């Protein structure tokens, strides 16, 4: 008996599993990184097709201008 596997559905399921694994193992807010880990993270992010969001659409980085940063430190 041959199984008819829809390759599109199969690929989507595999991608969802990979995305979930990546998110669960990702650097989270509050995690401590040394200088080399930070550099490696940016190096790997630069290789991504879209380095600005995770596969679920959450931002991977936030842009602060000097004034916003200064305001947040004065509070």
Backbone as a chain_set.jsonl record, in Angstrom:
{"seq": "XXXXXXXXXXXXXXXXXXXXXXXXXXXXXXXXXXXXXXXXXXXXXXXXXXXXXXXXXXXXXXXXXXXXXXXXXXX", "coords": {"N": [[0.845, -1.173, 0.0], [0.675, 2.127, -0.922], [1.435, 5.257, 0.481], [-0.066, 8.365, 0.167], [1.465, 11.228, 0.413], [1.12, 14.542, 1.09], [3.293, 16.812, 0.008], [3.489, 19.557, 0.451], [1.97, 20.019, 2.788], [3.401, 18.399, 4.508], [5.913, 19.683, 4.45], [5.189, 22.169, 5.56], [4.456, 21.347, 8.139], [6.891, 20.367, 9.113], [8.388, 22.725, 9.01], [7.005, 24.242, 10.943], [7.607, 22.801, 13.25], [10.393, 23.146, 13.338], [10.496, 25.962, 13.611], [9.278, 26.264, 16.118], [11.074, 24.86, 17.764], [13.323, 26.472, 17.423], [12.456, 28.91, 18.551], [12.013, 28.155, 21.22], [14.589, 27.616, 22.015], [15.871, 29.984, 21.759], [17.671, 33.066, 22.462], [16.569, 34.807, 25.233], [14.819, 37.659, 26.643], [16.637, 39.217, 29.177], [18.522, 37.225, 29.385], [21.946, 36.582, 29.924], [24.672, 37.542, 27.977], [27.967, 37.148, 26.749], [30.536, 39.252, 25.28], [31.542, 38.01, 22.914], [29.491, 36.171, 22.328], [27.421, 37.911, 21.72], [28.431, 39.166, 19.401], [28.547, 36.905, 17.715], [25.829, 36.301, 17.578], [24.775, 38.526, 16.153], [26.192, 38.135, 13.786], [25.135, 35.673, 12.874], [22.436, 36.418, 12.645], [22.607, 38.221, 10.544], [22.769, 36.576, 8.376], [20.254, 35.692, 7.895], [17.172, 35.607, 6.016], [15.15, 37.373, 6.778], [16.095, 39.194, 9.224], [14.872, 40.674, 11.214], [12.602, 39.775, 12.531], [11.267, 36.995, 14.402], [10.308, 33.632, 13.356], [7.625, 33.631, 14.06], [6.889, 36.217, 13.915], [7.574, 38.001, 15.898], [9.552, 40.759, 17.083], [13.127, 40.787, 16.667], [14.924, 42.623, 17.35], [15.147, 45.974, 18.608], [14.938, 49.338, 17.713], [16.449, 52.114, 19.144], [16.501, 55.58, 19.484], [18.813, 58.143, 20.448], [17.573, 60.001, 22.191], [15.263, 58.629, 23.114], [16.505, 56.517, 24.47], [17.914, 57.919, 26.427], [15.735, 59.051, 27.855], [14.554, 56.705, 28.884], [16.472, 55.887, 30.681], [16.477, 57.844, 32.592], [14.219, 57.553, 34.092]], "CA": [[0.0, 0.0, 0.0], [1.428, 3.368, -1.005], [0.846, 6.391, 1.161], [-0.034, 9.611, -0.58], [1.861, 12.287, 1.337], [1.1, 15.876, 0.518], [4.597, 17.379, 0.359], [3.315, 20.912, 0.959], [1.541, 19.884, 4.174], [4.536, 17.832, 5.225], [6.916, 20.745, 4.582], [4.672, 23.148, 6.519], [4.531, 20.75, 9.473], [8.304, 20.339, 9.493], [8.787, 24.114, 9.272], [6.417, 24.642, 12.225], [8.394, 22.142, 14.296], [11.689, 23.827, 13.377], [10.268, 27.296, 14.165], [9.007, 26.113, 17.547], [12.333, 24.489, 18.405], [14.188, 27.651, 17.397], [11.953, 29.883, 19.521], [12.215, 27.645, 22.578], [16.021, 27.626, 22.315], [16.402, 31.306, 21.432], [18.062, 33.975, 23.535], [15.379, 35.485, 25.744], [15.055, 38.898, 27.391], [17.219, 38.975, 30.492], [19.649, 36.29, 29.285], [23.257, 37.24, 29.927], [25.565, 37.139, 26.892], [29.262, 37.821, 26.757], [30.784, 40.032, 24.064], [31.679, 37.11, 21.761], [28.162, 35.63, 22.028], [26.668, 38.993, 21.065], [28.953, 39.282, 18.034], [28.103, 35.723, 16.968], [24.393, 36.431, 17.347], [24.589, 39.456, 15.037], [26.731, 37.494, 12.583], [24.152, 34.691, 12.423], [21.233, 37.151, 12.229], [22.853, 38.856, 9.241], [22.62, 35.545, 7.343], [18.827, 35.373, 7.742], [16.408, 36.312, 4.99], [14.519, 38.482, 7.493], [16.678, 39.149, 10.569], [14.205, 41.586, 12.127], [11.539, 39.1, 13.275], [11.356, 35.543, 14.516], [9.34, 33.032, 12.428], [6.258, 33.923, 14.482], [6.62, 37.636, 13.695], [8.02, 38.853, 17.0], [10.797, 41.46, 16.731], [14.377, 40.28, 17.213], [15.68, 43.778, 17.83], [14.379, 47.216, 18.703], [15.778, 50.507, 17.462], [16.298, 53.248, 20.05], [17.34, 56.736, 19.185], [19.501, 58.616, 21.651], [16.622, 60.666, 23.093], [14.457, 57.586, 23.758], [17.38, 55.811, 25.401], [18.16, 58.843, 27.543], [14.496, 59.122, 28.636], [14.321, 55.456, 29.608], [17.453, 55.776, 31.757], [16.212, 58.856, 33.606], [13.012, 57.205, 34.873]], "C": [[0.893, 1.241, 0.0], [0.687, 4.467, -0.266], [0.999, 7.63, 0.3], [0.258, 10.742, 0.411], [1.88, 13.614, 0.585], [2.393, 16.572, 0.948], [4.477, 18.796, 0.902], [2.912, 20.876, 2.432], [2.685, 19.368, 5.031], [5.612, 18.886, 5.474], [6.462, 21.78, 5.601], [4.759, 22.617, 7.943], [5.968, 20.73, 9.973], [8.786, 21.745, 9.82], [8.248, 24.581, 10.619], [7.205, 24.043, 13.387], [9.742, 22.849, 14.454], [11.543, 25.217, 13.994], [10.066, 27.223, 15.681], [10.283, 25.768, 18.305], [13.265, 25.697, 18.49], [13.746, 28.663, 18.448], [12.21, 29.43, 20.956], [13.687, 27.693, 22.988], [16.673, 28.983, 22.077], [16.852, 32.057, 22.68], [16.818, 34.751, 23.938], [15.783, 36.778, 26.456], [15.579, 38.536, 28.774], [18.364, 37.965, 30.483], [20.951, 37.085, 29.227], [24.103, 36.665, 28.797], [26.891, 37.855, 27.048], [29.462, 38.492, 25.392], [30.846, 39.141, 22.816], [30.327, 36.51, 21.355], [27.299, 36.666, 21.313], [27.117, 39.145, 19.612], [28.491, 38.107, 17.168], [26.616, 35.785, 16.644], [24.112, 37.366, 16.177], [25.097, 38.873, 13.722], [25.726, 36.494, 12.01], [22.866, 35.374, 11.956], [21.408, 37.753, 10.844], [22.717, 37.86, 8.089], [21.152, 35.224, 7.046], [18.185, 36.19, 6.628], [15.715, 37.534, 5.591], [15.015, 38.465, 8.938], [15.916, 39.968, 11.617], [13.051, 40.975, 12.912], [11.835, 37.609, 13.372], [10.327, 34.947, 13.537], [7.885, 33.311, 12.794], [5.912, 35.403, 14.368], [7.034, 38.56, 14.819], [9.346, 39.519, 16.628], [12.019, 40.817, 17.388], [15.251, 41.407, 17.73], [14.78, 45.005, 17.79], [15.34, 48.378, 18.503], [15.423, 51.609, 18.459], [17.092, 54.403, 19.485], [17.873, 57.267, 20.516], [18.524, 59.213, 22.663], [15.761, 59.637, 23.824], [15.271, 56.824, 24.799], [17.64, 56.661, 26.63], [16.924, 58.934, 28.445], [14.293, 57.861, 29.468], [15.299, 55.286, 30.769], [17.214, 56.786, 32.884], [15.04, 58.491, 34.504], [13.351, 56.47, 36.127]], "O": [[1.775, 1.37, 0.849], [-0.533, 4.592, -0.374], [2.076, 7.902, -0.23], [-0.626, 11.155, 1.161], [2.571, 13.771, -0.421], [2.565, 16.887, 2.126], [5.287, 19.201, 1.735], [3.458, 21.628, 3.238], [2.905, 19.845, 6.144], [6.158, 18.974, 6.573], [7.263, 22.227, 6.423], [5.102, 23.364, 8.86], [6.227, 21.044, 11.135], [9.511, 21.942, 10.795], [8.962, 25.251, 11.365], [7.439, 24.713, 14.393], [10.178, 23.118, 15.573], [12.371, 25.615, 14.813], [10.622, 28.027, 16.428], [10.542, 26.325, 19.372], [13.918, 25.914, 19.511], [14.583, 29.216, 19.161], [12.584, 30.237, 21.808], [13.998, 27.8, 24.174], [17.892, 29.115, 22.184], [16.463, 31.725, 23.8], [16.104, 35.287, 23.09], [16.943, 36.962, 26.822], [15.036, 37.664, 29.452], [19.099, 37.858, 31.464], [21.039, 38.12, 28.567], [24.237, 35.447, 28.671], [26.938, 39.023, 27.432], [28.659, 38.317, 24.476], [30.27, 39.479, 21.782], [30.052, 36.36, 20.165], [26.537, 36.329, 20.407], [26.29, 39.242, 18.706], [28.091, 38.299, 16.02], [26.191, 35.37, 15.565], [23.304, 37.045, 15.305], [24.499, 39.094, 12.669], [25.493, 36.469, 10.802], [22.268, 34.946, 10.969], [20.462, 37.79, 10.057], [22.565, 38.27, 6.938], [20.848, 34.558, 6.057], [18.6, 37.312, 6.338], [15.697, 38.604, 4.982], [14.423, 37.797, 9.786], [16.285, 39.953, 12.792], [12.564, 41.587, 13.862], [12.55, 37.041, 12.547], [9.548, 35.696, 12.947], [7.006, 33.237, 11.936], [4.792, 35.81, 14.678], [6.867, 39.775, 14.715], [10.171, 38.918, 15.94], [11.95, 40.36, 18.528], [16.209, 41.17, 18.465], [13.798, 45.065, 17.05], [16.434, 48.39, 19.067], [14.261, 51.988, 18.602], [18.232, 54.227, 19.054], [17.411, 56.862, 21.582], [18.639, 58.956, 23.862], [15.551, 59.758, 25.031], [14.773, 56.523, 25.884], [17.59, 56.163, 27.755], [17.052, 58.9, 29.669], [13.902, 57.943, 30.632], [14.981, 54.605, 31.744], [17.697, 56.598, 34.001], [14.889, 59.072, 35.579], [12.456, 56.107, 36.891]]}, "num_chains": 1, "name": "protein.A"}
